[in-house]
Amino acid sequence: MKNLVQIEGNLGQDPVHTQLSSGKHVTRLSIAVNKTWTKGKEKKKTTDWFRVECWDKLALPASRLKKADAVFVQGELRTSEYVKDGVTIPAVSIVAGHLRKIDFSIFSKADTPEPAANGSDAAPEQQPAADEPVPY
């Protein structure tokens, strides 16, 4: 069995980097994943927040991220608990195995494909000539 989770979202604050007394490094991230939908004519939006821990080799690169950066995280879901004011509170976090910054700056209006002349956004299908082998 495997415990694997993937999220794509934006950092809600700058990362918090710590070096433990054991010498290990950990960077903690707070990631917002937004979901929007339309109900009738009304647009709705909700945000789920995830705590992410990046250990060792991921900790230093993760510490260079900034608030609002878009990221992709793949890792393991962990459950724990802590006590606050005498009350035990359950906590869920993601221990990152992979972390990628998403760079949307590579896209520009010039890169957006023009709609086809027939009004369709789809590219025309290319059919092989009758005497060409089928490419599969």
N, C-alpha and C positions, 0 to 999 in steps of 0.2 A: 504494500500500500504506500501511497505517496501523498504528502501534504504539500500542495503547491498552490500558490495564489499569485495573480498578476493584477496590477493596477496601473492606470495611467491618469495622472492628475498634475496639480500645481502645488508647489510648496506654499504653505500658509504663513511661514516665517523663515528667517534664516536658520540654517542648520546649527545644532549645538554639538560641538566636538569635545570629547573628553579623553584624556589618557589616564587609564586606571593605574593603581599602585603596582599591579602585576606587569605593567608595561604595555598592555593591550590598548588599542584605540577603538573608540566607538563614536559614531556620529548618529544623532537622533534627528529624524525628519518628521514633520507634520504635513501630510499630503491631503489635499482636498480633491475629491472626485465629484464633478458636477454632472447632474443629469437634468435634461430639459425635455419637456413633452407638451403637447397641446391637448387640452380637454375642452371640447367644443371650440369656442373662439378664444379661450383664455390660455395663455402660456403659463406653464408651471415649471418650477425649478426646485431641486433639492440638492443638498451637498452632503456627502458622506466623508468623514474624516478618518484617516488612518495614521497610526503611529508606526514609523519604520525605523529599524535599527540597522546600521551598516557597520560591520565589524572588520577589523584588521585591514586587509588590502582594499576594501571598499570605503573605509572610514575617511581616509585623507581626500580622495577625489570627491566624495560626498560633501565634505566640509567646505568645498569651494563653490557649491551651488548657492543660489540667492533666492530670497523670497520671490514668489511668482514664477520661478523657472518651471517649465513643463518637464516631467520625468516619467519614465517607464520603470516599474519595479517588479521583479519576479523574486519570490522567496517563499519562506515557510511561515505559516500562521502559528503564533504561539499564544497560549493563554497563561495568565498569571493572576495574582491578586495582591493587594496592598491594604494596609490598615490606615484609615484617616479618621481622626476623632473617635476612635474606638469602633468604627464600622469597617467591616471587610468589604472591599470594592473589587469586583472582577475587572481584569484588563485584558485587552487583546492587542497584539502588535504583530508586525511582519518583520522577520529577520531576513534581510535582503541577501540574495545569492547573486543577483544581477541588477545593475542599476545603469540606466542610460538617460542622458539629458536629451530631450526632444528639441530640435532646432527647426522652428517654423520659418526662420528668416530666409531659407533657401527658396521659398515660394514667393513669386511676385505676380503682378497682373500680367506681365509679359509672358509668363510661363503658362497661363491659363489657356487651354485649347479653345480655338474658335468653334462655334457651333457649325455643324455641317450645313451645306446650302439648302438641304431639304427641311431644315428646321430641327432636325434631330441632333442631340448631343453625342450620340453614339458614333463611333468611327465606322466607316463602311466596311463590311466584311470582305476579306480577300479570299477568293475562291481559286484553288489551283487550276491551271489549264488542264484540259482533258488528257493530254499526254504526259503531264507531270505526275510523279509519284505523290501520294498523299503523305504529308509530313508527320506521321505518327506510327 
